[in-house]
Amino acid sequence: MNAWGKVSLLGLSLALGLTMSACGNGSEANKDNTNASGGSGAAANTTGASDGSAGNAKQTDNSESANAEKFPVSYLAGEWGTVPKSNGPGVDAINEKFNIDFKPQIVPMGEAGQKVAVVMASGDAPDILDLEGADGNFVKWAKQGAFLPLNDYIDKYPELKLIPQSIWNAVTVDGKIYGIPKFFRTKYMNSAIIRKDWLDKLNLQMPTTYAELLKVAEAFTTQDPDGNKKNDTYGFSTSKGIDWDMRMGNYYNASSWLKDDQGGYMPGIITDGAKERVQFLTDAYKEGLVPKDWPVMDYDKASKLFYQGKAGIYYEGIPGNNAYWDLLQQSAPDAVVAPIPPFLAPDGSQGQPGLSGYYQLFALSGKLKDEPAKIDRILSMINYFMQFIPVEERNPNNADFDWKNGGVDKGYKYADGEATFPSDDTMKSYRPASYFHGVEWAPSDEDLHLETGLINPIQKSYVKATIAEWSKPNYVYIDPTFSIYSEKYNLKFWELYTKIADEETKIILGQTPMSDWDKIVQDYLKAGGQDMIDEVNAKIKEVGVEGTWK
């Protein structure tokens, strides 16, 4: 996936809410990451297994080493939110704690890609580069020697040792690790949600097949589920590009890579599961169970159909967009929203696609290779920021939490047992976390406690139900492409994905017959899809990974 610019199909609001909850420090990293093609070979000499809770590993305060040499440390990062003031009190705090002369350059995320390209072309890269992912440029620069290999350092830092081998693989090139991934969860990818109160009112059961889902969508459209005596509801909502494609589990997910009959992997968008999903959408459109103008409808309008109580099925992650949940509460105060469990697939699986487990990474300059003391100082700082602080300890009494966030009433507010992070420029400038985008490595996704701090009762009930649903065993599919880098994947996957989505739209609208499906798949393969599939499978074998359930 192209770093800095590729916006996930899954939306920004989910990941933003998650990161705020996970880090507790107000950093604004975001995005669900789909199959983003990481490194190009298995990492060597690393410890992938976690041997204890990250929250138990207290780090040494480097400010105690008053006689240590003071190093200049430059840093370049993109910022999704408001760029903090230059050289605020947060920078001074970093300098004092780690005995460095910290020189952060924070730029808007929309400008970051160009800025990175310029500094890399100039040969004057910063000591620490904050990248969105391990894309083709990352691999190219690593091979050119622009980044420091990190294999020999990982075991020296407790938090780095918590990173699983599969994630190290994603930032590995020719056996050398060139990046330090930042934590992101593997669970809670956006998935199907339903108005459970509508099901109950109409005496319907939770759907378990596409045939049952079609009947539920028909009832939601024709049987006045909101009781207002008007014909003004739809079974479900979606928007242009088939933003919500009604996938009911990993088997039906267009971007998952699934095993074929020969033991290799193929993209879900050309599988039998995709064909079944498209047939459902075609039938639903023909019966008027979705707005007729969805092919030109934007995401916001489609979303509001659900949150204004006019559609019964949609998709969401957790915790979701607070403003949308408040809109639903205003429109339907008694609404109950629940996740739709994934359908049992023909291959026997019954779960959801997972996320890659990381988003963004640190890369250290290759010019540091002869400065071991400076490398240690930088890695110690990264290690410190990765230290996980449990939700119940995120308060002014926790020295690490208080320091990262600039001090209570300076960098954050604390009231009624909850820390909040105002967007005020002055308060933001007090937070060290505003200037160095370290992300805490959580022991598990459950330790994020994404239900904490939610006020809206409909949203809170939904989040709790979703966490329970995703806690089932063998529920989350970890895609093998998370651990590899494929140039042809990067070049062709989304291009071909878009073409297939266009063809799916034509089928749904009745412009192309469903009988053309096999021809559409063959055209996909001839347009570079087969070459991409062959290379992806070769890389999967080279790294020695496979799709797994957890």
C-alpha positions as CSV (number, residue, x, y, z in Angstrom):
1,M,0.0,0.0,0.0
2,N,1.3,3.4,-0.9
3,A,2.5,5.2,2.2
4,W,1.2,8.6,3.3
5,G,-1.6,8.7,0.7
6,K,-3.7,5.6,0.5
7,V,-6.8,6.1,2.4
8,S,-8.3,2.8,3.6
9,L,-11.7,1.8,2.3
10,L,-12.8,1.2,5.8
11,G,-12.8,4.9,6.9
12,L,-10.9,7.2,9.2
13,S,-13.2,7.7,12.1
14,L,-12.9,4.1,13.5
15,A,-9.1,4.2,13.7
16,L,-8.9,7.6,15.1
17,G,-11.2,6.6,18.0
18,L,-9.3,3.5,18.5
19,T,-5.9,5.2,18.6
20,M,-7.1,7.7,21.1
21,S,-8.3,4.9,23.3
22,A,-5.3,2.7,22.9
23,C,-2.6,5.3,23.5
24,G,-4.3,7.6,26.0
25,N,-2.1,10.4,24.8
26,G,-4.1,12.3,22.2
27,S,-2.0,11.3,19.2
28,E,-4.0,11.4,16.0
29,A,-2.7,8.4,14.0
30,N,-5.5,6.7,12.1
31,K,-6.8,4.3,9.5
32,D,-7.8,0.7,9.4
33,N,-5.0,-1.0,7.4
34,T,-6.1,-3.6,4.9
35,N,-3.7,-6.0,3.2
36,A,-0.8,-3.5,2.9
37,S,2.0,-5.7,1.7
38,G,4.9,-5.3,4.1
39,G,8.5,-6.6,4.0
40,S,10.0,-8.9,1.6
41,G,11.6,-11.6,3.7
42,A,11.5,-13.3,7.0
43,A,13.2,-11.4,9.8
44,A,16.3,-12.9,11.4
45,N,17.4,-13.1,15.0
46,T,14.4,-11.6,16.6
47,T,12.1,-12.6,19.5
48,G,8.6,-12.6,18.3
49,A,6.7,-14.0,21.3
50,S,5.6,-11.8,24.1
51,D,7.0,-12.8,27.4
52,G,5.1,-10.5,29.7
53,S,2.8,-7.5,29.9
54,A,4.2,-4.4,28.3
55,G,2.6,-2.4,31.1
56,N,5.0,-4.1,33.6
57,A,8.2,-2.9,31.9
58,K,9.2,0.4,33.6
59,Q,11.9,2.2,31.7
60,T,14.9,4.1,33.1
61,D,14.5,7.9,33.1
62,N,17.4,9.0,30.9
63,S,17.5,12.4,32.6
64,E,19.2,10.6,35.5
65,S,22.3,10.2,33.3
66,A,23.3,13.9,33.7
67,N,26.9,13.3,32.5
68,A,25.9,11.4,29.4
69,E,26.7,13.0,26.0
70,K,23.8,15.1,24.7
71,F,22.9,14.1,21.1
72,P,21.0,16.1,18.5
73,V,18.1,14.0,17.2
74,S,16.1,15.0,14.2
75,Y,12.6,13.6,13.5
76,L,10.2,14.0,10.6
77,A,6.5,12.9,10.9
78,G,3.1,13.5,9.4
79,E,0.2,14.7,11.5
80,W,-3.5,13.8,10.8
81,G,-4.7,16.5,13.2
82,T,-3.5,20.0,13.9
83,V,0.2,20.4,13.7
84,P,1.6,21.4,17.1
85,K,3.4,24.7,17.7
86,S,7.1,24.6,16.9
87,N,9.3,23.9,20.0
88,G,6.6,23.9,22.6
89,P,7.1,22.8,26.2
90,G,6.6,19.2,25.1
91,V,9.9,19.4,23.2
92,D,11.7,20.8,26.2
93,A,10.3,17.9,28.3
94,I,11.7,15.4,25.8
95,N,15.1,17.1,25.8
96,E,15.3,17.0,29.6
97,K,14.1,13.4,30.0
98,F,16.3,11.9,27.3
99,N,19.2,14.3,27.4
100,I,19.0,15.1,23.7
101,D,18.6,18.2,21.5
102,F,15.3,17.1,19.8
103,K,14.5,18.7,16.5
104,P,11.0,17.5,15.4
105,Q,9.5,18.5,12.1
106,I,5.8,17.8,12.1
107,V,3.9,18.4,8.9
108,P,0.3,17.9,7.8
109,M,-0.2,14.3,6.7
110,G,-1.3,15.5,3.2
111,E,2.1,17.0,2.7
112,A,4.2,14.3,4.3
113,G,4.7,12.1,1.3
114,Q,6.2,14.9,-0.7
115,K,8.3,16.0,2.2
116,V,9.7,12.5,2.7
117,A,10.5,12.2,-1.0
118,V,12.4,15.5,-1.0
119,V,14.5,14.7,2.1
120,M,15.3,11.2,0.9
121,A,16.3,12.5,-2.6
122,S,18.6,15.1,-0.9
123,G,20.5,12.4,1.0
124,D,19.8,14.4,4.2
125,A,17.3,12.2,5.9
126,P,16.5,12.8,9.6
127,D,17.7,10.5,12.4
128,I,14.1,9.2,12.8
129,L,11.7,9.0,9.9
130,D,8.0,8.3,10.7
131,L,6.4,6.4,7.7
132,E,2.9,5.3,7.2
133,G,3.8,1.8,6.0
134,A,6.3,-0.5,4.3
135,D,5.6,0.4,0.7
136,G,7.7,0.2,-2.4
137,N,9.7,3.3,-1.5
138,F,10.5,1.9,1.9
139,V,11.9,-1.2,0.3
140,K,13.8,0.8,-2.3
141,W,15.4,3.1,0.3
142,A,16.2,0.1,2.6
143,K,18.0,-1.6,-0.2
144,Q,19.9,1.6,-0.9
145,G,21.2,1.7,2.6
146,A,19.2,4.7,3.7
147,F,18.0,2.9,6.9
148,L,19.7,1.3,9.8
149,P,19.3,-2.5,10.1
150,L,17.9,-3.2,13.5
151,N,18.2,-7.0,14.0
152,D,21.0,-6.8,16.5
153,Y,19.2,-4.3,18.7
154,I,15.7,-5.6,19.3
155,D,16.5,-8.0,22.1
156,K,18.0,-5.2,24.2
157,Y,14.7,-3.3,24.6
158,P,11.7,-5.0,26.4
159,E,8.9,-3.3,24.5
160,L,10.4,-4.1,21.1
161,K,10.5,-7.8,22.1
162,L,6.7,-7.7,22.3
163,I,6.3,-7.2,18.6
164,P,5.3,-10.5,17.0
165,Q,7.5,-12.1,14.3
166,S,4.7,-11.8,11.7
167,I,4.8,-8.0,12.1
168,W,8.6,-7.9,12.0
169,N,8.3,-9.7,8.7
170,A,6.4,-6.8,7.3
171,V,9.3,-4.4,7.8
172,T,12.0,-6.8,6.7
173,V,13.9,-6.6,3.5
174,D,16.3,-9.4,2.5
175,G,16.4,-10.7,6.0
176,K,17.2,-7.3,7.6
177,I,14.7,-5.4,9.8
178,Y,14.6,-1.7,8.8
179,G,11.6,-0.4,10.7
180,I,9.9,-0.4,14.1
181,P,6.2,-1.0,13.6
182,K,3.7,0.9,15.7
183,F,0.9,-1.0,17.4
184,F,-2.5,-1.3,15.8
185,R,-5.2,-3.8,16.7
186,T,-6.0,-7.0,14.7
187,K,-9.6,-7.1,15.8
188,Y,-12.7,-5.0,15.2
189,M,-12.5,-4.3,11.5
190,N,-15.6,-2.6,10.2
191,S,-18.3,-5.2,9.8
192,A,-22.1,-5.6,9.4
193,I,-24.4,-4.1,12.0
194,I,-28.2,-4.3,12.3
195,R,-31.1,-2.7,14.1
196,K,-31.8,-5.4,16.6
197,D,-34.9,-3.6,17.8
198,W,-36.3,-3.8,14.3
199,L,-35.7,-7.5,14.1
200,D,-37.5,-8.0,17.4
201,K,-40.4,-5.8,16.4
202,L,-41.0,-7.8,13.3
203,N,-40.4,-11.2,15.0
204,L,-37.3,-11.9,12.8
205,Q,-34.2,-13.9,13.7
206,M,-30.7,-12.8,13.1
207,P,-29.8,-13.7,9.5
208,T,-27.3,-16.5,9.0
209,T,-27.3,-16.8,5.1
210,Y,-27.7,-14.3,2.2
211,A,-31.1,-15.8,1.6
212,E,-32.2,-14.9,5.1
213,L,-30.5,-11.5,4.9
214,L,-32.5,-10.7,1.8
215,K,-35.8,-11.6,3.6
216,V,-34.8,-9.4,6.5
217,A,-33.9,-6.5,4.2
218,E,-37.3,-6.9,2.5
219,A,-39.1,-6.8,5.8
220,F,-37.2,-3.7,6.9
221,T,-38.2,-2.0,3.6
222,T,-41.9,-3.0,3.5
223,Q,-43.1,-3.7,7.1
224,D,-42.7,-0.2,8.7
225,P,-40.1,-1.3,11.3
226,D,-39.9,2.2,12.8
227,G,-43.7,2.3,13.3
228,N,-44.3,5.8,11.8
229,K,-46.9,4.6,9.3
230,K,-44.8,5.7,6.4
231,N,-43.0,3.8,3.6
232,D,-39.7,5.5,4.3
233,T,-37.2,2.8,5.3
234,Y,-34.7,0.6,3.5
235,G,-33.2,-2.7,4.2
236,F,-29.6,-1.4,4.0
237,S,-27.5,1.5,2.8
238,T,-24.3,1.7,0.7
239,S,-22.7,4.4,-1.5
240,K,-20.8,4.8,-4.7
241,G,-18.0,2.3,-5.4
242,I,-20.0,-0.2,-3.3
243,D,-18.4,1.3,-0.2
244,W,-20.3,-1.2,1.9
245,D,-20.4,-4.4,-0.1
246,M,-22.4,-6.5,2.4
247,R,-19.6,-9.0,3.1
248,M,-20.7,-11.3,5.8
249,G,-17.4,-12.7,7.0
250,N,-13.9,-13.2,5.8
251,Y,-14.9,-15.7,3.1
252,Y,-16.9,-12.9,1.4
253,N,-14.3,-10.2,1.9
254,A,-13.0,-8.7,-1.4
255,S,-9.5,-7.8,-0.1
256,S,-8.8,-11.1,1.8
257,W,-6.4,-13.6,0.3
258,L,-8.0,-17.1,0.6
259,K,-6.7,-20.6,-0.1
260,D,-7.7,-22.1,-3.5
261,D,-8.1,-25.7,-4.5
262,Q,-4.3,-26.0,-5.2
263,G,-3.2,-24.7,-1.8
264,G,-2.3,-21.3,-3.1
265,Y,-3.9,-18.0,-2.3
266,M,-6.2,-15.8,-4.4
267,P,-7.8,-12.4,-3.8
268,G,-11.3,-12.6,-2.4
269,I,-12.8,-10.3,-5.0
270,I,-12.7,-13.0,-7.7
271,T,-13.8,-16.0,-5.6
272,D,-17.1,-17.8,-5.4
273,G,-17.8,-15.9,-2.2
274,A,-17.6,-12.6,-4.1
275,K,-20.0,-14.0,-6.7
276,E,-22.6,-14.9,-4.0
277,R,-22.2,-11.5,-2.4
278,V,-22.8,-9.7,-5.8
279,Q,-25.9,-11.9,-6.5
280,F,-27.4,-10.8,-3.1
281,L,-26.7,-7.1,-4.0
282,T,-28.3,-7.6,-7.4
283,D,-31.4,-9.2,-6.0
284,A,-31.7,-6.5,-3.3
285,Y,-31.4,-3.7,-5.8
286,K,-34.0,-5.2,-8.1
287,E,-36.4,-5.5,-5.2
288,G,-35.8,-1.9,-4.1
289,L,-34.3,-2.8,-0.7
290,V,-31.5,-0.2,-1.1
291,P,-31.8,3.4,-2.4
292,K,-31.8,3.5,-6.2
293,D,-29.3,6.4,-6.2
294,W,-26.6,4.6,-4.2
295,P,-24.2,4.5,-7.2
296,V,-23.8,8.3,-7.0
297,M,-24.4,8.6,-3.2
298,D,-21.5,9.8,-1.0
299,Y,-20.4,8.1,2.2
300,D,-21.9,10.7,4.5
301,K,-25.3,10.5,3.0
302,A,-25.3,6.7,3.0
303,S,-24.1,6.7,6.7
304,K,-26.8,9.1,7.8
305,L,-29.5,6.9,6.3
306,F,-28.7,4.4,9.0
307,Y,-28.0,6.8,11.8
308,Q,-31.1,8.8,11.0
309,G,-33.1,5.6,11.4
310,K,-34.0,5.1,7.7
311,A,-31.9,2.0,7.0
312,G,-31.8,-1.2,9.1
313,I,-28.4,-2.6,8.1
314,Y,-25.0,-0.9,7.6
315,Y,-21.4,-1.3,8.7
316,E,-19.3,0.1,11.5
317,G,-16.2,-0.5,13.6
318,I,-15.7,0.4,17.3
319,P,-16.1,2.8,18.9
320,G,-17.3,4.5,15.7
321,N,-18.1,8.1,15.0
322,N,-19.6,9.7,18.2
323,A,-21.5,12.3,16.1
324,Y,-23.2,9.6,14.1
325,W,-24.2,7.7,17.3
326,D,-25.6,10.9,18.8
327,L,-27.6,11.4,15.6
328,L,-29.1,7.9,16.0
329,Q,-30.0,8.6,19.6
330,Q,-31.8,11.7,18.6
331,S,-33.6,9.9,15.7
332,A,-34.4,6.7,17.5
333,P,-33.8,6.9,21.3
334,D,-34.8,3.3,21.8
335,A,-32.7,1.9,19.0
336,V,-30.6,-1.3,19.7
337,V,-27.7,-1.9,17.3
338,A,-25.9,-5.3,17.2
339,P,-23.2,-6.9,15.1
340,I,-24.4,-9.5,12.5
341,P,-22.3,-12.6,13.2
342,P,-20.4,-13.8,10.1
343,F,-22.0,-16.5,8.0
344,L,-20.7,-20.0,8.1
345,A,-18.7,-20.3,4.9
346,P,-18.5,-23.4,2.6
347,D,-14.9,-23.9,3.7
348,G,-16.1,-24.3,7.3
349,S,-14.7,-21.0,8.5
350,Q,-16.9,-18.5,10.4
351,G,-15.1,-15.3,11.2
352,Q,-14.0,-11.9,10.2
353,P,-11.0,-10.5,8.4
354,G,-8.4,-9.1,10.8
355,L,-6.2,-6.1,10.6
356,S,-2.4,-6.3,10.2
357,G,-1.5,-5.5,13.8
358,Y,0.5,-2.4,13.0
359,Y,0.1,1.0,11.4
360,Q,3.0,3.4,10.7
361,L,6.6,2.7,11.6
362,F,9.9,4.3,12.7
363,A,12.9,4.0,10.4
364,L,16.3,5.1,11.6
365,S,18.9,6.7,9.4
366,G,21.6,4.5,8.0
367,K,24.1,7.2,8.9
368,L,23.8,6.3,12.5
369,K,25.6,3.0,12.1
370,D,28.8,4.3,13.7
371,E,27.1,6.0,16.6
372,P,26.1,3.2,19.0
373,A,25.4,5.5,21.9
374,K,23.1,7.7,19.9
375,I,21.3,4.7,18.5
376,D,20.8,3.4,22.1
377,R,19.4,6.8,23.1
378,I,16.9,6.8,20.3
379,L,15.8,3.3,20.8
380,S,15.4,3.9,24.5
381,M,13.1,6.8,23.8
382,I,11.1,4.7,21.3
383,N,11.0,1.9,23.9
384,Y,9.7,4.3,26.6
385,F,6.9,5.6,24.4
386,M,5.8,2.0,23.6
387,Q,5.3,1.2,27.3
388,F,1.6,0.3,27.7
389,I,-0.3,2.1,30.5
390,P,-3.5,0.2,31.5
391,V,-6.7,2.1,31.1
392,E,-7.3,2.2,34.9
393,E,-3.9,3.9,35.4
394,R,-4.4,6.7,32.9
395,N,-4.6,9.4,35.4
396,P,-2.4,12.2,37.0
397,N,-1.1,9.7,39.6
398,N,0.7,7.7,36.9
399,A,3.9,9.6,36.3
400,D,4.5,8.1,32.8
401,F,0.9,9.0,31.7
402,D,1.1,12.4,33.2
403,W,4.5,13.1,31.6
404,K,3.6,11.9,28.1
405,N,0.6,14.1,28.0
406,G,2.2,17.3,29.4
407,G,0.8,17.3,32.9
408,V,-2.7,17.7,34.1
409,D,-4.4,21.1,33.4
410,K,-1.4,21.9,31.1
411,G,-1.5,19.2,28.4
412,Y,-4.8,17.5,29.3
413,K,-7.8,17.7,31.6
414,Y,-8.9,15.1,34.1
415,A,-12.4,15.0,35.6
416,D,-14.8,12.3,36.8
417,G,-12.2,9.6,36.4
418,E,-11.4,10.3,32.7
419,A,-8.6,12.1,30.9
420,T,-9.6,14.3,27.9
421,F,-7.3,16.0,25.4
422,P,-8.5,19.4,24.2
423,S,-7.5,20.5,20.7
424,D,-6.4,23.8,22.1
425,D,-3.0,24.7,20.5
426,T,-1.4,25.7,23.8
427,M,-2.4,22.5,25.6
428,K,-1.3,20.4,22.7
429,S,2.1,22.0,22.8
430,Y,2.7,20.8,26.4
431,R,2.4,17.2,25.4
432,P,5.6,15.3,24.5
433,A,3.3,12.9,22.6
434,S,2.4,15.7,20.2
435,Y,6.0,15.9,19.1
436,F,7.0,12.2,19.1
437,H,4.4,9.9,17.8
438,G,5.2,6.8,19.8
439,V,2.3,4.3,20.2
440,E,2.0,2.0,23.3
441,W,2.1,-1.7,22.5
442,A,-0.9,-3.2,24.1
443,P,-0.7,-6.8,25.5
444,S,-4.0,-7.6,23.6
445,D,-6.8,-5.8,21.8
446,E,-9.1,-6.4,24.8
447,D,-6.7,-4.3,26.9
448,L,-7.6,-1.3,24.9
449,H,-11.0,-1.3,26.6
450,L,-12.6,0.6,23.8
451,E,-15.9,0.8,25.7
452,T,-14.3,3.0,28.3
453,G,-15.5,6.6,28.3
454,L,-18.5,6.2,26.0
455,I,-21.5,8.2,27.0
456,N,-24.1,7.3,24.3
457,P,-26.0,4.2,25.6
458,I,-26.7,2.9,22.1
459,Q,-23.1,3.2,21.1
460,K,-21.8,1.7,24.4
461,S,-24.2,-1.3,24.2
462,Y,-23.1,-1.9,20.6
463,V,-19.4,-1.7,21.4
464,K,-19.7,-4.2,24.3
465,A,-21.7,-6.6,22.0
466,T,-19.0,-6.3,19.3
467,I,-16.1,-7.0,21.7
468,A,-18.0,-10.1,22.9
469,E,-18.6,-11.2,19.3
470,W,-14.9,-10.8,18.3
471,S,-13.7,-12.7,21.4
472,K,-14.9,-16.0,20.0
473,P,-12.1,-18.5,19.3
474,N,-10.7,-18.8,15.7
475,Y,-12.7,-15.7,14.7
476,V,-10.1,-13.4,13.3
477,Y,-8.3,-14.2,10.0
478,I,-4.7,-13.0,9.8
479,D,-4.0,-12.5,6.1
480,P,-0.6,-13.9,4.8
481,T,-0.1,-10.8,2.7
482,F,0.4,-8.7,5.9
483,S,3.9,-10.3,6.2
484,I,5.1,-9.8,2.7
485,Y,6.1,-7.2,0.2
486,S,5.1,-7.6,-3.4
487,E,5.8,-5.0,-6.0
488,K,3.1,-6.3,-8.4
489,Y,0.6,-6.3,-5.5
490,N,1.4,-2.6,-4.9
491,L,1.1,-1.8,-8.6
492,K,-1.9,-3.8,-9.5
493,F,-4.1,-4.8,-6.6
494,W,-6.1,-1.6,-6.1
495,E,-6.2,-0.8,-9.8
496,L,-7.8,-4.2,-10.6
497,Y,-9.9,-4.0,-7.4
498,T,-11.5,-0.7,-8.7
499,K,-12.2,-2.3,-12.1
500,I,-13.9,-5.3,-10.6
501,A,-16.0,-3.0,-8.3
502,D,-17.1,-1.1,-11.5
503,E,-18.1,-4.4,-13.1
504,E,-19.9,-5.5,-9.9
505,T,-21.9,-2.2,-10.0
506,K,-22.9,-2.9,-13.6
507,I,-24.2,-6.3,-12.6
508,I,-26.1,-5.0,-9.7
509,L,-27.8,-2.3,-11.8
510,G,-28.8,-4.9,-14.4
511,Q,-26.5,-3.5,-17.1
512,T,-24.4,-6.6,-17.3
513,P,-25.8,-10.1,-16.7
514,M,-24.5,-12.3,-13.8
515,S,-23.6,-14.9,-16.4
516,D,-20.7,-12.7,-17.4
517,W,-19.0,-13.2,-14.0
518,D,-16.5,-15.8,-15.3
519,K,-15.5,-13.6,-18.2
520,I,-15.0,-10.7,-15.7
521,V,-12.7,-12.9,-13.6
522,Q,-10.7,-14.0,-16.7
523,D,-10.3,-10.3,-17.8
524,Y,-9.0,-9.6,-14.3
525,L,-6.4,-12.3,-14.6
526,K,-5.3,-11.3,-18.1
527,A,-5.0,-7.6,-17.0
528,G,-2.1,-8.5,-14.7
529,G,-4.1,-10.2,-12.0
530,Q,-2.5,-13.6,-12.6
531,D,1.0,-12.2,-12.6
532,M,0.2,-10.5,-9.3
533,I,-1.3,-13.6,-7.8
534,D,1.8,-15.7,-8.8
535,E,4.2,-13.2,-7.3
536,V,2.2,-12.9,-4.0
537,N,2.1,-16.7,-3.7
538,A,5.9,-16.9,-4.3
539,K,6.5,-14.2,-1.6
540,I,4.3,-16.1,0.8
541,K,6.3,-19.3,0.3
542,E,9.6,-17.4,0.5
543,V,8.7,-15.9,3.9
544,G,7.0,-19.1,5.1
545,V,3.7,-17.6,6.3
546,E,0.1,-18.7,5.8
547,G,-3.3,-17.4,6.5
548,T,-4.2,-18.2,10.2
549,W,-7.1,-17.9,12.5
550,K,-6.9,-16.5,16.0
